[in-house]
Amino acid sequence: MSTAILTGQPVPGSSIEGDLRSLGFDVRVAADAADAERLVAEAPCEQRVALVDARFVGHVHALRLGLTDPRFPLAAVPGAVTAQPEGRVTLTRALARDNSAGGGTALAVDSLPDRIVTALADDGAEVYRPELGSLVAAVPADPQARNEARQAVADVDDEAVRLKSAVKSRDGFFTTHFISPYSRYLARWCARRGLTPNQVTTASLITALIAAACAATGTRGGFIAAGVLLIASFVLDCTDGQLARYSLQYSTLGAWLDATFDRAKEYAYYAGLALGAARGGDDVWALALGAMILQTCRHVVDFSFNEANHDATANTSPTAALSDKLDSVGWTVWVRRMIVLPIGERWAMIAVLTAATTPRITFYALLIGCAFAATYTTAGRVLRSLTRKAQRTDRAAQALVDLADNGPAAGLLARVARAPLGGPLVAAVGGAVVLAAALFSGVTWAPVAGAFVYAVAAGQALYRPLKGALDWLVPPLFRAAEYGTVLILAAKADVNGALPAAFGLVAAVAYHHYDTVYRIRGNAGAPPAWLVRAIGGHEGRTLLVTVLAALLTASQFTVALTVLAVAVALLVLVESIRFWVSAGAPAVHDEGEPA
């Protein structure tokens, strides 16, 4: 159990002890600052410890936000400071220094927790201070101020604020107006029954997989049920994050589940639609794979642009200023959020079209909508990059290199034939060569030659640090080239099973690329080098697939793609699971709305 140490003069009738116990703290009372230091030292080292001024007046949820969030080693609100085990040494050092300086002599009129927070800031320690909004957290200096603070507490509904804050501040139109108005209450219902966000996330995945199975039946009833279940899965998907924010139940496992299950659900549903269409005699596997490729490349554009610019200096542009100006006009915010087809709008469209039309029409609409959204967002990002004077950091450049996913073949070819070239132009040329060779050439070995040129281009693209204005385009260009080559060669094989096998291979590789993104976001670095070498890097896999297509018959090529998909999936999943359940995994929780 966590330990809370009350300091300062007690106030008759104060509810602070009960409030702290309701939050799971074992409450101790310190006679003075020296006693507080002793109690901190005696508290179990593996547990959270908090210092709270006995005169504190405020909402319970303000204390919850400041003292129970598991993501931050040190956190504080006015009148209270807390440390998790990793921040205990820093807190203890600040407390000891305050005592040695004679801080305890002012304990009756001053707030020890607030003095400690100041000392931590002076030491350069990062102390998280939650945004309280209308919530009250104060240490009144006299009876009149105490009465005013208590009245302020009574004037604000603690539970209403808690429910409102459970919803992400920036969501899509469909999510904001059609899901969150009731899903937040479902989150509270789950919290009161002891359910965890991970359990709700798992329920969302299971519901989506059942929806995919219903779509795979190929019947009208199955399609209607699939659409309804897909919306139900999305409701649960919103609920899990709202439950995490409502009850502050953040975890590394939850971060991993949340980061990967959305894509698993959506792409499994694509596969279900393709299977259902096949039962009706319509082969739409190429459309399903195309939709997955387009959606993944859109995400990589978002991830690469954000990583390239989130810590850049002088990061302004007229385009960004215009965007901010448009956002100041209420209705344009929602229009701009809708046209990028975020997950809520996208899943709603898929669900409705599945129930009312055919898989082919659903995929056509999805491809058209995603293509328009991709063009809109990518063009905007290109304009911002060309008009801003951003200076990108070494960390940003390394993140782009990690997202590029170059393998040993590109590294070797770059060392053998190094030229002063690099960046997105080289990546685009190399990708165009391999895609054109696969699509237009009737010569069996032409795609292999194209893949070799692509591997050379991959090495040259990373010849210099990726700090140029458009260098964030390198990773998405590589994704489009690799995934597109697999799609084209599988389609040209023209045998049953080739495109489903290609779908499985791209899904496995895409998982690896998503996993890389979320590791980088958590400042944990890229996946280990041995994994990238083992699965060949993007250029190695592209070269291998083209060689297999040239050497093998169509049916043999299908088997080879299946084996390759299984091998890649096993390697990346085992390593990913090992990392995300380890103690060193970052607690990454995306508060944005992915496209």
N, C-alpha and C positions, 0 to 999 in steps of 0.2 A: 504494500500500500504506500502511496505517495505521502510525504510529510509536509504539513504546512505549519510554520512557526509564526505565531502572533507576536508582534512587537509593539511597544508603546503603551500608553495609558488605556486601559479598558474602558468601554463606554457602557453604562447600564442599559439594558434593553436591546443591545446590538444583536443582529442576527448573523454576524459574520462567521461565528463558529459553526452554526448550523448550515450556512451556505457552503462553507468549505467541506464539511462532511458529506453534504449532498453531492459534491463533485468528486468524492472518493478520497479525500485527504484525511490522514490521521493528524489531528490538531494538537500542537504543543504550545505552551505559553512561555515566552521568555521574559525574565524579570528585567533585564537590561541588554545592552548590545553585546556585552561579553557573554552573557548567557545564551544569546541568539547564536553567537559563533560556536559555542559548545554544542548546542542542539543540532546545528548544521553538521558538525563533525560526527556526531553520534548517529545521524540518520543513515540508513543503509545506502552504501555507495552505488548500488545498482538501481536505485529508485530516484524518482523526481523529488526535489525539495523546493519549497517556496517560502519566501518571507513576505508576510502580509501585515500591514499596519492595522492595529486593533480598531482604529477610528474610521476604517474604510466604510464608505457609503456608496452603494452602486447596485447595478443589476447583477443577478447571478450569471447571466449570459456574458456580461463583460468579464467577470472572473473566469468563466469557462474559456473564453477566447484567449485570455492572457495567460492562463495557468495550465491548460490541459492539451494544447495543440502539440501533437507528437513530432511535428516536422522541424522544430527549431530548438537548438540546444539551450538558448537563453531567450527569455521573453518577459515582457513587463506591461502593466497598465499602471496608471497613477495609484500609488499606494501598495503595489504588489510587484514582486519579481520572482521568477522561477528559473530553475536550472535542471536540465536532464543530466544523466550521468556524464555525458561528454562535455558538459559545461560546468560541472561541479567544481573543478579545480579553479577555474576563472572566478567563479562566484566566491569561493572560500578565500582566495587571495585578496579580492576587493574588500570583503568583510573584515579580514584581519588587518588590512591597511587602514580601514576606517576606524577600527578600535584603537590601533596604535597611535593614531593621530588625535585621539581624544574625542571622536565622534559620539561616543556613548553619553557624554555629558549633556548633549542636546536632545536626548531621546524623548524627553517628555514633551517637547514643543516642536520637534522636527520629525520627519518621516524617515526612518532608517531604510526601508526599501527604496525610496526615491533617491536617497544619498548613494546607495549602492549602485543604482542604475546609472547615476552620473559618473561614479568611479569606473564602472565598466566601460562607459563611452570614452572616458579619458584614456583608458587602456587600449582603445581601438577594438574592443570586443563588439561583435555584431549582435545587438539585442533587438529581437522582433517586437514591434509594437503594433498590435492589430488595429485596424480601422474600426472604431466604435460607433461612428455615426451618431444616432440619437441616444445611444446607451450611456448611462452615467457611471463614472468611476472617479471618485474623489476622496480626499482626506480633508474634511472641513476643519478649519482652525478654531472655530468657536461655535457655541450653541446656535446662533442665528444661521451661520453658514450650514450647519448640520441640518437644521429644519428645512432650509431651502433645497439642499441636496436630496433630502428624503421626499420632498414634494416633487422634485424633478423626476425621481425614480417612479413615483406613483403616476405621473402624467404620461409615461411611456410604457406601452405594453411590451414587456420583455419577450413573451412568446411570439407576438406578431413580428417583432424585429428578427427573431431567430428564424422563423419560417421564411421571411423575405430574404434573409441573407443566405439561406440554403440554396437559392436559385442563382445560377451564374449571372454576373452583371452584364455579360455580353453574349446573347444567344440569338439564334435565328428567329424569323417571324413565326414560323409554324410552332417551334418549340415554346416560344414565349407566350403565344396567345392560345395555343390549342393543347399543350401538354403540361407546362409548369403550373397553370392555375389549380390543377388537382393533383399532380404528381408530388408536389411538396407535402401535401397532406398524407399521401401514401408513404412518403419518406418518414414522416412523424409516426405514422402507424407502425412501420417497421421498427423504428427506434424504440418505441414503447414496448415492443414484444421481443426485444433483444436480438433482432436480426442484424447482421453485419452487411456493410456495402459489398463485400466479396460474395456473400450468399446471393444478394440481389443481382450482382453482375453475372454470376453463374446461371441464375434463373433466366436472365435475359438471353444468354447464349443458348440455353436449352430451348427456350421458346423460339428463337430464330432458326435453330436447327430443325425443330418440328415444322416450322413454316416452310423451310426448304424441302423437307420430306413431303409435305402436302403438295407443294408445287411440282415435285417430281412425279406425282401420280398422273399428271397430264389431263385430269378431268376438270370440268368447270367448277364442280364443288370443291375440288382440291385447290384450285386457284383462288377461289373466294376465301376459303379458310386460310390459305397462305397469306393473303393480303391482310386479313384481320390479325393474324398472329404476328406478322411483321410489325404492325403498329403497336401491338401489345409489347413486343420485345423492345421497341423504341421507348415506350413509356417506362419500362423497367430500366432501360439504359439511362434515362434521365434521373430516375429515382435513386440509382446507386450513388451518383455523384452528389445529389441533394442530401441523401442520408449521411454521406461522409462529411459534408459541410455542416449539417444540422447537429450531428453528434460528435464532430471532430474525430472521426475514426479513419485516420489516414495510415496507410501502411505501404511498404515496398511491394508486397505481393499484390495489393490492391492497385498500385500504380501500373504494374506489369499487366494485370488482367484488363484494366481499363484501357491501356494503351494498345492492346493487341486484339481484344475480342470484337471491337467494332468492325475491324477489317475482316476478321474471320467470319463474323455473322453475315456481312454484306456479300463477301465472295462465295460463301457456302450457298447463299440464296441464289446468286447467279448460276451456280452449278445446278441447283435444284430446278430452276427455270429451264435450263438447257436440257436436262434429263426429261422434264415434263414435255417439252416441245418435241423431243425425239420420239417419245411414246406416241405422239400424234403424227409422226412422219415428217416433222420439220426440223432440220439440222441447223441450230443456231449457236453451236459451240464457238464458231469464229466470232460472232457478235458478243458472246459472253466473255471470251478472252479479250476482245478489243475493249469492252467496257472496263474490265479489270485493269488493263494496261493504262487506259486513259485516266482512270481514277487514281491509280498509283502515281503516275507521272505528275498529275495535278498536285498531289500531296508533296511530292519531292520538290516541286517548284516552291511551294509554301515553305517547306522546311529549310531549303537551301537559302532562300531569300532572307528568312528570319535569322538564320545562323550567321549569315554574312553581315547583317546590319544591326543586330540587337545591341552590340557593344561598340559600334563604330562612333567616331567623333566627328563633329561638324556634319551631323547626319540630317540635313535639311534639304528640301528642294521645293521649287514652285509647285510641282505636281502634288507633293505631300500637303502643302499649304492649301491647295485647291480642294483636296480630299477632305481636309479638316473643316474647310468652309462649308462644303456640301453636307457634312455630318451635323452641322449646326442647324440645318433645316430638317425638322423632325421626320417628314415623310420620306426624304431621300435616304435616310439611314436604313429604313426597312426595305426600300426598293433595292438598294445596293447589297444588302445582306441576302435578299432572295435570289437575285440574278446570278450569284456565284454558286447557287444550288448547294447549300450546306447540307449536312447529314439529315436534318429534320425534313426539309423540303424534298430532298432526294428520296428518302425512304417513303414519304407520303405519296410521292408520284409513283414510285415503283409499286407500292401496295395497291393503289387505286387502279393502275393500269393492269396489274396482274389479275385483279378480280374482274375487271370489266372487258379486257381485250385478250390478246394473245402474247406469248413470250416474245415473238418477233417484234411486235409493235412496241412492247415494253422496252426492249433493248434499243430499238431505233430511237425512241424518245429519249432514253437515257444517254445514248451516244451524242445526239444532237444537243441536248441540254448541257452535258458535261463539256462538249467541245466549245460551245459558246462561252460557258463559264471559264474554261481554261484560257481561251483567247482573251477574254476581258481582264482576268486577273494577271496573266502573264504580261500583257501589253502595259497595264498599269505599273507593274513592277519594273519593266524595262524602262519606261519613261522616268520613273522615280530615280532609277540608277543612273541614267544618263544626265539628269538635271541636278543631281546633288553632288556635293563635294566631300563625300564621306571618306574618311581615312580608316581603313579596316585593320583590325588587330591581327597579331600572329595567331591568337586563339581561333578567330574566325576563319583564317586561311587554313588552319589545320582541320577545322571542322569540315570544310568543303572537301579537303583531301580525303578525309575519312568517309564522307558521304559518297565520294566518287567510286570507292570500292575497287580501286585498281589492284590487280593480282600480280603474281611473279612474272608473267609473260610481258606485261607492259613495262615493268621495271627493267627487265633484261634488255628489251628492245630499245628503251630509252637510253641505256648505258652504251649500247653498241652503236647506235646512230643518233647522237644527240644534236639537236638543232635549236637555235634560239627562237623557238616558236612555242605557243601554248595558248591556253584559254579556251573559250567557248567556240571560236571559229574552227580550231583544229578538231575539237570534239564533234562539231556539227558535220564537218567534211568527212571524218572517219565514219560516223554513223550513217551518213547519206550513202557512202560507198558500199557498206555491207548491206544496207537495206535494198539499194538499187540492184546489187548483184543477186540477192536472194529473190527479188520480186520479178525482175525483167529478164535476167539471163537464162537462156536455155541450156547453158553449158554446166555440166554436173559440178565441176570443181570451181566454177566462178565464185560462188559464195565463200569458199574457203579462202580464195585470194582476197576477196573483200574483207573477210574477217581478219586476215593478216594485216591488211592496211589499217583496219580499225584498231587492232592491238598496238600498232606503231603510233597511231594518232592518240591512243589512250595514254601512252607513255609521254608523248610530247605535250599533251594538254596540261600535264602537271609539271612541266619542265621548270617553271618559275612559280613563286608563291601566288596563290589565287587571291590577289588583293585588287584586281581590276574591277571596273564598274559593273561588268556583266559576267564576271567569273562564276557567280552563283548559278549560272545556266549549265555549267559543266555536268554536275550530277544528274539533273533531269534529262539532258541530252543522252547521257550514257544509258539511263534507264530505258528511254524510248528506243534506242538502237538495239539493246540486248533483247528486251521483251518483244519488240517488233520482229526481229529476225526469227525468234522461236515461233511466233504466230505464222509468219509467212511460210517457213519451211514445213510446218505441220500441216498448214492448209494445202500446200502443193503436194504433199504426200498422198492426199486424196484417198485415205483408207479409214475405215472405222477405228476409232480409238486414238488416232494421232492428235486431234485437237483436244480431247479430254486429257491426254497425257501432257500436252503442252500447257494446258490450263493448270495442271498440278505442279509442273515445274516452275512456271512463273509465280504461282502462289507461294511456293516454298522460298524462292529467291526474294520475292517481295517481302515476305516475313523477315528475312535477314536484314533487308534494307530498313524496314520500320524499326526493327530492334536496334539497329545502329543509331537511328534518329533519337530514340528515347534514352539511350545511354549517353549520347552527347548532351542532350537537354539536362540530364542530371549531373553533368560535369564528371562523368565516370569514364570518358574516353570511348574510343571505338571498340568493337569486339576484338578479341585477341588476334594477333597476327597469324597464329597457326590456323585459326578457323578460316580466315580470308584465303590463306594459301591452300588449305584443304579443299575448299569449294571453288578455287581457281580464279577468283576475281571476275568482274563482269566480262573482261576481254577473253579470259581463258575459257569461260563457259560458252561464250559466243563462238569461239574458234572450235571448241569441242563439238558443239551442236552441228556446225556446218560440216565438219569432217564426218560425223556420223551420218548425216544426210547424204553425203557423197559416196560413202563406202557401202552403206547398207540398203537393202530393199525397203520398200515402204513399210511393210509389216515389221521387219526387223528394227527399223528406225522408231516405230511406235513403242516397241518393247524397250529400246535403249532410252527413250525419253522417260518412260515410266520408271525404269531403274534409277536414272539420274535424279528424277524428282524425289523418289523415296530416299535416296542417299543424302541429297542436300537437306531435305526436311528433317531427317534424323539428326544430322550433324548440328544444324542451326537450332533446332528445338531443344536438344539436350544441353547445349552450351547456354542457350538463353534461359532455360529453366534453372540451371545451376547458378547463373549470375543473379537472376531476379529474386531468388529465395535466399540468397546469401546475405550475411549481415552487412556487407559493404555496398549493397544496392541502394541507389538514391530513391527517395520518396518523391517521384515526379508525378504531379497532378496537373493535367492540362486544363487551364481555365478558359482556353479559347474555344472557338467553334471550328473544327476542321472542315475543310471544303468537301 
